[in-house]
Amino acid sequence: MILDKSMKLIGLFGVFVAITAAAPSFERGEAGQVSKVLDGDSFVLDSGLEVRLAEVEAPRVRPGDIWGPRATQDLERLILGKKVELRYDGLRRDRRGRAIAHVFVPQGLGKEAVWVQSALLKNGLARVHTYADNRRAIGDLWQAEREARRAGRGVWTSGPYQVRFATPEALQGGINSFQLMEGKVEKASQRGKVIFLNFGTDEKTDVTAIVPETAFPRWRGGAQDLLALQGRTIRVRGYVRSSNGPSVWVDHPEQIEFIMAPAAPRQQASLKP
């Protein structure tokens, strides 16, 4: 896999997992025909099993946002009425009983199956969204997302979905939603059982990424890897909450990308690819 010139794998800090060009290997799961598409990242098989696409987040269907319906339509085009095969790389069921799976659409003998997650990302109708218990396919998914972002496809033409600067001003309107934000870590500090990655000098109002102690072992070097991010420019993805300024809860390394280029000026609202 070829990385952006602005990015590289960071072995020392353990921020990235190893990424290979080959597609990830998954455990085989159920197969069946898709009887109904619920939204841009979930559907129902003819067996009645409800499936949520693993490691991606499609736009929600909500008033005034064209991207939720478009993502739903794209998923319908890809899978509705077709036979699909489920593959697993982590947690298989969520608390609602839904299958959390990677989904493939067979194309016939000798032809490569369509990986639904990758197709949605390349069309710009989903963003990568991993969880601590579902994150093995990150390299291939990042690559697919980056392709759409560079080409300006789908949601990457829309301000609310683009990469934002890690400033309170840029994240206005993004509270209580899934966002990608980028900035320089001005201060990394541990207080008790939490590490705070502060993107500004005012800890009461500026943007912060918060890492709980339970997540430290997921970094190769534990807490030291996280503290070593001070002075680095990173991209963080997750749900933005309001707690002494905008904050994102980070509990696994794949939520963080290391950016080689310096962060852009604070007054801008969103980042280009």
C-alpha positions as CSV (number, residue, x, y, z in Angstrom):
1,M,0.0,0.0,0.0
2,I,1.3,3.5,-0.9
3,L,0.9,6.1,1.8
4,D,0.3,9.8,1.2
5,K,3.5,11.8,1.1
6,S,2.2,13.5,4.2
7,M,2.0,10.3,6.2
8,K,4.2,7.4,7.2
9,L,4.1,4.4,9.5
10,I,5.4,5.1,12.9
11,G,6.9,1.9,14.4
12,L,8.5,3.7,17.3
13,F,5.2,5.1,18.7
14,G,3.0,2.2,17.7
15,V,0.5,4.6,16.3
16,F,-0.1,2.5,13.2
17,V,-0.5,-1.2,12.8
18,A,1.5,-2.9,10.1
19,I,-0.1,-2.5,6.7
20,T,0.4,-4.8,3.7
21,A,-0.8,-4.6,0.2
22,A,-2.7,-7.9,0.4
23,A,-6.3,-7.9,1.4
24,P,-6.9,-8.8,5.1
25,S,-7.9,-12.3,5.9
26,F,-11.2,-12.8,7.6
27,E,-13.1,-15.7,9.3
28,R,-15.9,-17.0,7.2
29,G,-19.4,-16.3,8.4
30,E,-23.0,-16.6,7.2
31,A,-24.2,-16.2,3.7
32,G,-27.6,-15.3,2.3
33,Q,-29.7,-13.0,0.1
34,V,-30.2,-9.4,1.1
35,S,-33.9,-8.8,1.6
36,K,-33.8,-5.2,2.9
37,V,-31.4,-2.3,3.2
38,L,-32.0,-0.3,6.3
39,D,-29.6,2.6,5.7
40,G,-26.2,3.2,4.4
41,D,-24.4,0.7,6.5
42,S,-27.0,-1.9,7.6
43,F,-29.3,-4.4,6.0
44,V,-31.2,-7.6,6.6
45,L,-30.6,-11.1,5.2
46,D,-33.4,-13.4,4.1
47,S,-32.7,-15.4,7.3
48,G,-33.8,-12.4,9.3
49,L,-30.2,-11.7,10.5
50,E,-29.6,-7.9,10.7
51,V,-26.1,-6.9,9.6
52,R,-24.1,-3.8,10.4
53,L,-21.1,-3.1,8.2
54,A,-17.9,-3.4,10.3
55,E,-15.3,-0.6,10.4
56,V,-17.2,2.0,8.4
57,E,-19.7,4.8,9.1
58,A,-22.2,5.9,6.5
59,P,-24.0,9.2,6.8
60,R,-27.2,9.1,8.8
61,V,-30.5,9.7,7.2
62,R,-31.7,13.1,8.6
63,P,-33.6,16.1,7.3
64,G,-31.6,18.4,5.1
65,D,-28.7,16.0,4.5
66,I,-28.6,14.5,1.0
67,W,-25.8,12.0,1.9
68,G,-27.8,9.6,4.1
69,P,-30.3,8.8,1.3
70,R,-27.5,8.6,-1.3
71,A,-25.5,6.2,0.9
72,T,-28.6,4.0,1.3
73,Q,-29.2,4.0,-2.4
74,D,-25.6,3.0,-3.1
75,L,-25.8,0.1,-0.7
76,E,-29.0,-1.0,-2.3
77,R,-27.3,-0.9,-5.7
78,L,-24.5,-3.0,-4.4
79,I,-26.4,-5.7,-2.4
80,L,-30.2,-5.6,-2.5
81,G,-31.6,-8.9,-3.8
82,K,-28.1,-10.3,-4.1
83,K,-26.3,-13.2,-2.4
84,V,-23.7,-11.9,0.0
85,E,-21.1,-13.6,2.3
86,L,-20.2,-12.3,5.7
87,R,-16.7,-12.3,7.0
88,Y,-15.5,-11.5,10.6
89,D,-12.4,-9.9,12.0
90,G,-13.4,-9.2,15.6
91,L,-16.6,-8.8,17.6
92,R,-19.3,-10.8,15.8
93,R,-22.4,-9.4,17.5
94,D,-23.3,-6.1,19.0
95,R,-25.6,-5.6,22.0
96,R,-28.6,-5.4,19.7
97,G,-27.8,-8.8,18.3
98,R,-26.7,-7.5,14.9
99,A,-23.9,-9.2,13.0
100,I,-20.8,-6.9,12.7
101,A,-19.2,-8.1,9.5
102,H,-17.3,-7.4,6.4
103,V,-19.5,-8.1,3.4
104,F,-18.6,-9.6,0.1
105,V,-20.7,-10.0,-3.1
106,P,-19.6,-13.0,-5.2
107,Q,-19.2,-12.1,-8.9
108,G,-19.0,-15.6,-10.4
109,L,-16.3,-18.2,-11.0
110,G,-12.8,-16.8,-11.4
111,K,-13.9,-13.2,-10.5
112,E,-13.0,-11.3,-7.4
113,A,-15.9,-10.7,-5.0
114,V,-16.9,-7.0,-4.4
115,W,-15.9,-5.9,-0.9
116,V,-18.8,-3.7,0.1
117,Q,-16.9,-1.6,2.7
118,S,-14.2,-0.8,0.2
119,A,-16.7,0.1,-2.5
120,L,-18.7,2.5,-0.3
121,L,-15.5,4.2,0.8
122,K,-14.2,4.6,-2.7
123,N,-17.5,6.1,-3.7
124,G,-17.2,8.6,-0.9
125,L,-20.4,7.4,0.8
126,A,-18.8,6.1,4.0
127,R,-15.9,7.0,6.3
128,V,-13.6,4.6,8.2
129,H,-14.8,4.1,11.7
130,T,-13.0,1.4,13.7
131,Y,-13.6,0.1,17.2
132,A,-11.3,-1.5,19.7
133,D,-12.8,-4.9,18.9
134,N,-13.1,-4.4,15.1
135,R,-10.0,-2.8,13.5
136,R,-8.0,-5.4,11.6
137,A,-8.7,-4.2,8.0
138,I,-7.6,-0.6,8.7
139,G,-4.9,-0.3,6.1
140,D,-7.0,-1.3,3.1
141,L,-9.9,0.8,4.4
142,W,-7.8,3.9,4.9
143,Q,-6.5,3.5,1.4
144,A,-10.0,3.3,-0.1
145,E,-11.2,6.4,1.9
146,R,-8.1,8.4,0.9
147,E,-8.8,7.6,-2.8
148,A,-12.3,9.1,-2.5
149,R,-11.0,12.1,-0.5
150,R,-8.3,13.0,-3.0
151,A,-10.8,12.6,-5.9
152,G,-13.5,14.7,-4.1
153,R,-16.2,12.1,-4.3
154,G,-19.4,11.9,-2.2
155,V,-19.2,13.3,1.3
156,W,-15.7,14.7,0.7
157,T,-17.4,17.6,-1.3
158,S,-19.4,18.5,1.8
159,G,-18.0,20.6,4.6
160,P,-19.7,18.8,7.5
161,Y,-17.9,15.5,6.6
162,Q,-14.5,16.8,5.6
163,V,-11.4,16.7,7.9
164,R,-11.6,19.6,10.3
165,F,-9.0,21.5,12.1
166,A,-8.7,20.6,15.8
167,T,-10.0,24.0,17.0
168,P,-13.2,24.9,18.8
169,E,-14.2,27.1,15.9
170,A,-13.7,24.5,13.3
171,L,-15.7,21.9,15.3
172,Q,-18.7,24.2,15.9
173,G,-21.7,22.2,14.7
174,G,-19.8,19.0,15.0
175,I,-20.5,18.2,18.6
176,N,-22.2,14.8,19.2
177,S,-21.2,13.6,15.7
178,F,-18.5,11.5,14.2
179,Q,-15.7,13.7,12.9
180,L,-12.1,13.6,11.6
181,M,-9.9,16.4,13.0
182,E,-6.3,17.3,12.6
183,G,-3.8,19.4,14.5
184,K,-0.6,19.6,16.5
185,V,-0.6,18.1,20.0
186,E,0.5,21.1,22.0
187,K,0.7,19.1,25.3
188,A,0.4,15.4,26.2
189,S,0.0,14.7,29.8
190,Q,-1.2,11.9,32.2
191,R,-3.4,12.7,35.1
192,G,-4.4,9.7,37.1
193,K,-5.8,7.0,34.8
194,V,-6.2,9.2,31.8
195,I,-3.9,10.7,29.1
196,F,-4.9,14.1,27.6
197,L,-3.7,15.1,24.2
198,N,-4.4,18.9,24.1
199,F,-4.5,20.7,20.7
200,G,-4.3,24.1,22.3
201,T,-2.9,26.0,25.3
202,D,-6.3,26.5,27.1
203,E,-7.3,23.2,28.5
204,K,-10.7,24.5,29.5
205,T,-11.8,25.5,26.0
206,D,-9.5,23.9,23.4
207,V,-9.8,20.5,21.7
208,T,-8.6,17.4,23.5
209,A,-8.2,13.7,22.7
210,I,-8.8,11.6,25.9
211,V,-7.2,8.2,26.3
212,P,-8.3,6.0,29.2
213,E,-5.8,3.8,31.1
214,T,-7.6,0.6,29.9
215,A,-6.6,1.5,26.4
216,F,-2.8,2.1,27.1
217,P,-1.9,-1.6,26.4
218,R,-3.2,-1.4,22.9
219,W,-0.2,0.9,22.0
220,R,3.0,-1.1,21.6
221,G,4.8,1.2,24.1
222,G,1.8,1.8,26.3
223,A,1.5,5.3,27.9
224,Q,4.9,6.4,26.7
225,D,3.8,6.1,23.0
226,L,0.9,8.4,23.7
227,L,3.0,10.9,25.7
228,A,5.5,11.0,22.9
229,L,2.9,12.5,20.6
230,Q,3.5,15.9,22.1
231,G,4.6,18.2,19.3
232,R,3.4,15.9,16.6
233,T,0.7,16.6,14.1
234,I,-2.0,13.9,14.1
235,R,-5.4,13.2,12.7
236,V,-8.0,11.8,15.1
237,R,-11.4,10.3,14.3
238,G,-14.2,9.7,16.7
239,Y,-17.3,11.1,18.3
240,V,-16.9,14.7,19.4
241,R,-18.3,15.6,22.8
242,S,-18.4,18.8,24.7
243,S,-16.3,18.6,27.9
244,N,-14.0,21.6,28.7
245,G,-14.1,22.3,25.0
246,P,-14.6,19.7,22.2
247,S,-13.2,16.3,23.1
248,V,-12.8,12.9,21.4
249,W,-12.5,9.6,23.4
250,V,-9.7,7.5,21.9
251,D,-9.4,3.8,23.0
252,H,-7.4,2.2,20.2
253,P,-4.4,3.2,18.0
254,E,-6.3,3.1,14.7
255,Q,-8.2,6.3,15.6
256,I,-5.0,8.2,15.2
257,E,-3.1,8.9,12.0
258,F,0.3,10.5,12.1
259,I,0.6,13.5,9.7
260,M,4.0,14.6,8.5
261,A,3.0,18.0,7.3
262,P,2.4,20.8,9.8
263,A,-1.2,21.6,10.8
264,A,-2.8,24.3,8.7
265,P,-3.7,27.7,10.1
266,R,-6.2,27.7,13.0
267,Q,-8.7,30.0,11.3
268,Q,-9.6,27.6,8.6
269,A,-12.7,25.4,9.1
270,S,-11.8,22.2,7.2
271,L,-8.9,20.5,5.6
272,K,-8.4,19.4,2.0
273,P,-7.1,15.8,1.4
